[in-house]
Amino acid sequence: MTRKILLTGGAGYIGSHTYAALCEAGYDVAILDNFDNARPDVPDRLEVITGKPVTVHRCDILDPAALARVFASDHFDGVVHFAARKAVGESQRMPLEYIETNCTGLINLLKAMRAAEVFNIVFSSSATVYAPTTDWPIPEGAALGYASTYAYTKLMGEQIIAQVAAADPRWHYGVLRYFNPAGAHTSALLGEDPSDIPNNLMPYIAKVATGELPALNVFGNDYPTPDGTGVRDYIHVMDLARGHVLSLTELIERGNSHTLNLGTGQGYSVLDMLNAYSRACGKELPYVVAPRREGDLDCYYGDPTKAEALLGFRAERGLDAMCADSWAWVSRKSNMRGQG
Ligand code: UDP
């Protein structure tokens, strides 16, 4: 029997890749998105990738009546919940908006699910819920904390879901803590597409590669790491998407709630990333050393063994694939702009 899934934020960066992965795994998926931070033609591109019409509910999770209409329109076996605000720096300037979308939005969704008797949820969390540590890689049992309003809302989201599930055994949840998503769909039809100057490393490097930005600012080269630049756990967005499929299947087929890291367990430095991208695009990308960014840690990478033990999940695509797929995506986009 084909299972029906509602994918909130399904037109966004990770959401759209997860849509493609869920369809490939045989799920019947509908997207719920308000398109505040997603391109309007993502559903068209998903139709090209999947060869099937895409169902889209244009809906805001802050609108309970609209959510109720979506759940009345069909019976869903589960929800994968991405719809959220996600910029750490912005969250410091707009705490109420972040708490409202990420926490009130989640509560609205859980209420709508309960009313429709849908009790399986995969929740998009973040490795920012870990308290600062010097113990790498981080296992799921490490101390939790937050250094930004964004991280606060993700930790709060995890705790809200845990409280709800503790009170009613019909609920099953998969909480997935992502490390640093990178790369694009191998079709070059989906990828990260920030309209402003990116805050994150990979989309910034991509814009240096296309010539939209002159050089990468490397935020500090005097960290206690092998080359002095910050080390992170970059995971290919298609691996991340596959992790969501496995998590959902674990909930639906076996009713096993879980909280897992999704990363590779492998740390790469800023210069590792820049060099890999230079290889992918065939030219040496320029950089300048800038002061450290406030709040940055020298190192951050996860212990991926629990996801492998429970779900059989292991990231399969390495650094070169992340950069090659990102480059294929951004160069296709800039060619299209050139023709337009
Ligand atoms: N970084 C950098 N220049 C940039 C953006 C990021 O040197 O323009 C560094 C940053 O200091 C960190 C790494 O790249 O060491 C990853 O940063 P990102 O913001 O992508 O992820 P996060 O720090 O949230 O893990």
Boltz pocket constraint, residues with backbone or C-beta under 6 A from the ligand:
constraints:
  - pocket:
      binder: B
      contacts: [[A, 180], [A, 198], [A, 199], [A, 200], [A, 201], [A, 202], [A, 204], [A, 216], [A, 217], [A, 218], [A, 219], [A, 220], [A, 229], [A, 230], [A, 231], [A, 232], [A, 270], [A, 293], [A, 296], [A, 297], [A, 298], [A, 300]]
      max_distance: 6.0
